[in-house]
Amino acid sequence: MVSPGAALRDFFTRNLGYKLVALLLALLLWFDVATEETTVIDYPVPLRIAVEGRDMIVTSELPDEVEVRFSGTGSDLLRLDKDELAIEKTVQGGENDTTVVALEPADVQRPADLNLTPVSVFPPRVVVVTDRFTEKTVPLEPIGEPETERGYQLLDVAVEPRRVKVRGVTAEVNPIGSLGLDLSQLDPVAGTFDQRLEIAVPESLRTVTVTPDSVRITGRAVRVETLAEDEGEVEE
């Protein structure tokens, strides 16, 4: 008498090759039927928005992709390739201007031989902020003074140049009246010194660049004893 366990084992192991072939054929048949049925799928599509006009840019943060719902047969849905899809829009914004851009299924660019229908786009609209690049010259405002090495005293310091050119979108450049220059960031000085200091731009000014981006700091620091001797000679 064959035990139930042995019978079950025989069921799965006997004619195993034929059973695997039958399973494969069943899967292929199911796949063929499924891919010919109409279905829907959400798929990421690259979003590219440009602004017309010289020196105009988009300053708002926009998504790189949007979700598009496609309807079509499974065989066509399997051919979706993000590199072959896009939504491209051009806006006519102005300086520090805000535009609401609608994203519609008809905007989806796709291969002509891809028999799919875009049904919806999410988000259905994006807010686009535009601005124009501009530039102006502003003064540098020294803050603090260089630190001296021990036993030295700073006599004089000079900044060259004293004015720099800033460039960026109008919303960020127009409010700039001057740029601060923190002289305490220099290496400790002694004697005659000549160093370069990078101009720091606040992180909030995302588009602003400065020309030149660093300045020359020169000056002199003398020993305290030498300075005292010189002052004594003057008094005599």
VMD Tcl script that draws the C-alpha trace (Angstrom):
set ca {
  {0.00 0.00 0.00}
  {1.35 3.34 -1.04}
  {1.41 5.94 1.70}
  {-0.34 9.31 1.12}
  {3.04 11.08 1.29}
  {4.54 8.87 -1.41}
  {1.50 9.35 -3.64}
  {1.77 13.11 -3.33}
  {5.48 12.97 -4.09}
  {4.81 10.84 -7.18}
  {2.21 13.35 -8.38}
  {4.76 16.19 -8.42}
  {7.78 14.19 -9.64}
  {6.35 11.77 -12.20}
  {6.63 13.06 -15.77}
  {8.08 16.28 -14.38}
  {9.37 17.43 -17.77}
  {5.93 17.19 -19.40}
  {4.33 19.02 -16.48}
  {6.84 21.89 -16.70}
  {6.19 22.24 -20.43}
  {2.43 22.29 -19.80}
  {2.86 24.94 -17.11}
  {4.99 27.06 -19.43}
  {2.41 26.81 -22.22}
  {-0.34 27.81 -19.78}
  {1.64 30.85 -18.67}
  {2.35 31.88 -22.27}
  {-1.34 31.49 -23.14}
  {-2.35 33.60 -20.13}
  {0.28 36.24 -20.98}
  {-0.92 36.41 -24.59}
  {-4.55 36.86 -23.53}
  {-3.69 39.38 -20.82}
  {-1.56 41.56 -23.10}
  {-4.36 41.86 -25.65}
  {-6.84 43.11 -23.09}
  {-7.32 46.85 -22.58}
  {-6.07 48.04 -19.21}
  {-4.67 51.18 -17.54}
  {-1.37 51.95 -15.86}
  {0.23 54.96 -14.17}
  {3.64 55.73 -15.63}
  {6.23 58.50 -14.92}
  {6.73 60.98 -17.75}
  {9.54 63.63 -17.81}
  {8.34 67.24 -17.47}
  {10.23 70.04 -19.21}
  {9.09 73.66 -18.95}
  {10.92 76.55 -20.63}
  {10.33 80.30 -20.62}
  {10.51 82.58 -23.65}
  {12.62 85.72 -23.70}
  {16.27 86.70 -23.43}
  {17.90 86.02 -20.05}
  {14.64 84.57 -18.72}
  {14.66 81.49 -16.48}
  {12.28 79.44 -14.37}
  {13.07 80.00 -10.69}
  {10.43 77.81 -9.03}
  {11.16 74.20 -8.12}
  {9.22 71.93 -10.47}
  {8.95 68.12 -10.49}
  {11.22 66.31 -12.92}
  {8.40 63.88 -13.68}
  {4.62 63.67 -13.53}
  {2.36 60.61 -13.37}
  {0.39 59.90 -16.52}
  {-2.37 57.32 -16.66}
  {-2.28 55.41 -19.95}
  {-4.99 53.18 -21.39}
  {-4.23 50.49 -23.94}
  {-3.47 46.85 -24.52}
  {-0.97 45.12 -22.31}
  {1.37 44.54 -25.26}
  {1.56 48.29 -25.91}
  {1.84 49.14 -22.22}
  {4.84 46.83 -22.01}
  {6.56 48.99 -24.64}
  {6.43 52.15 -22.50}
  {9.85 53.76 -22.27}
  {10.36 56.91 -20.21}
  {13.12 58.08 -22.56}
  {10.58 58.22 -25.40}
  {7.97 60.20 -23.45}
  {7.75 63.84 -22.39}
  {5.53 66.78 -21.57}
  {7.10 70.00 -22.86}
  {5.55 73.41 -22.23}
  {6.73 76.96 -22.93}
  {5.51 79.92 -20.88}
  {5.70 83.66 -21.55}
  {6.52 84.81 -18.04}
  {7.99 88.15 -16.98}
  {10.26 89.41 -14.23}
  {9.33 87.79 -10.92}
  {6.09 86.57 -12.51}
  {3.89 83.61 -11.56}
  {2.02 81.48 -14.09}
  {-0.21 78.46 -13.55}
  {0.45 75.88 -16.28}
  {-2.18 73.21 -16.99}
  {-0.91 69.71 -17.82}
  {-3.33 67.80 -20.02}
  {-3.31 64.31 -21.55}
  {-3.02 65.88 -25.01}
  {0.35 67.35 -23.97}
  {1.97 63.92 -23.64}
  {4.50 63.28 -26.41}
  {4.93 59.60 -27.33}
  {6.03 57.47 -30.30}
  {3.55 57.48 -33.18}
  {3.46 53.69 -33.35}
  {2.58 53.35 -29.67}
  {-1.18 52.77 -29.60}
  {-1.82 54.15 -26.10}
  {-4.22 56.83 -24.90}
  {-3.16 59.22 -22.10}
  {-6.16 59.52 -19.79}
  {-5.02 61.88 -17.04}
  {-1.98 63.70 -15.66}
  {-1.09 64.18 -12.01}
  {-0.57 66.84 -10.88}
  {-2.93 68.45 -13.42}
  {-1.19 71.83 -13.08}
  {2.06 73.36 -11.81}
  {2.94 76.84 -10.63}
  {5.81 78.35 -12.63}
  {7.71 81.37 -11.34}
  {9.86 83.18 -13.92}
  {12.43 85.94 -13.67}
  {15.06 87.73 -15.72}
  {18.81 87.80 -15.13}
  {20.29 91.20 -14.35}
  {23.52 92.57 -12.91}
  {24.83 95.59 -11.05}
  {27.91 96.79 -9.17}
  {27.79 97.00 -5.38}
  {30.33 98.00 -2.71}
  {32.00 95.60 -0.28}
  {31.50 96.39 3.40}
  {34.40 95.08 5.56}
  {33.23 93.50 8.81}
  {35.63 93.14 11.74}
  {39.37 93.01 11.18}
  {42.06 90.37 10.66}
  {43.26 88.50 13.71}
  {46.94 89.07 14.50}
  {49.47 86.60 15.75}
  {50.36 86.85 19.42}
  {52.42 89.92 20.24}
  {51.35 91.83 17.10}
  {49.04 94.76 16.57}
  {47.26 95.62 13.35}
  {48.22 98.98 11.88}
  {46.42 99.15 8.57}
  {44.44 97.00 6.13}
  {43.25 97.55 2.57}
  {40.70 95.74 0.38}
  {41.06 95.55 -3.40}
  {38.74 95.89 -5.23}
  {36.19 97.66 -3.05}
  {33.33 97.10 -5.53}
  {32.18 93.89 -7.25}
  {29.61 92.91 -9.87}
  {26.66 90.74 -8.83}
  {24.53 88.84 -11.33}
  {21.31 86.90 -10.81}
  {17.56 87.14 -11.18}
  {16.03 90.56 -10.53}
  {14.14 89.40 -7.43}
  {17.45 88.56 -5.74}
  {19.79 91.19 -7.22}
  {17.65 94.33 -6.85}
  {17.56 94.29 -3.00}
  {21.36 93.95 -2.73}
  {22.86 97.26 -1.60}
  {26.26 95.88 -0.56}
  {28.01 92.64 0.31}
  {29.65 92.01 3.67}
  {33.29 90.93 3.82}
  {34.25 89.23 7.08}
  {37.94 90.06 7.56}
  {38.13 87.89 10.69}
  {38.11 84.86 8.35}
  {41.71 85.59 7.29}
  {44.60 83.57 8.66}
  {46.29 85.30 11.64}
  {48.60 88.03 10.31}
  {52.04 89.32 11.30}
  {54.29 91.86 9.60}
  {53.34 92.78 6.05}
  {50.62 90.48 4.78}
  {48.92 89.83 1.43}
  {46.02 87.34 1.38}
  {42.98 86.57 -0.72}
  {39.51 86.23 0.76}
  {36.56 84.57 -0.96}
  {33.36 86.60 -1.08}
  {30.59 84.65 0.64}
  {27.14 84.86 -0.94}
  {24.18 84.08 1.38}
  {22.60 80.69 0.67}
  {19.24 82.39 0.23}
  {20.55 84.02 -2.98}
  {20.36 80.88 -5.08}
  {21.09 82.44 -8.49}
  {23.54 85.21 -7.52}
  {27.18 85.05 -8.63}
  {29.91 87.58 -7.83}
  {32.71 88.84 -10.09}
  {35.44 88.64 -8.95}
  {34.61 85.93 -6.45}
  {37.52 86.86 -4.16}
  {39.40 90.03 -3.18}
  {42.93 90.91 -2.15}
  {43.53 91.90 1.48}
  {46.83 93.66 2.25}
  {48.13 95.44 5.34}
  {50.68 95.51 8.12}
  {50.89 94.24 11.67}
  {53.85 95.11 13.93}
  {55.16 93.78 17.20}
  {53.72 95.54 20.22}
  {57.27 96.25 21.55}
  {58.27 97.92 18.30}
  {55.14 100.02 18.32}
  {55.78 101.12 21.92}
  {59.39 102.08 21.08}
  {58.25 104.13 18.09}
  {55.67 105.95 20.22}
  {58.33 106.67 22.86}
  {60.65 108.19 20.31}
  {57.85 110.42 19.07}
  {57.14 111.68 22.61}
  {60.84 112.57 23.14}
}
mol new
graphics top color blue
foreach p $ca { graphics top sphere $p radius 0.5 }
foreach p [lrange $ca 0 end-1] q [lrange $ca 1 end] { graphics top cylinder $p $q radius 0.2 }
display resetview
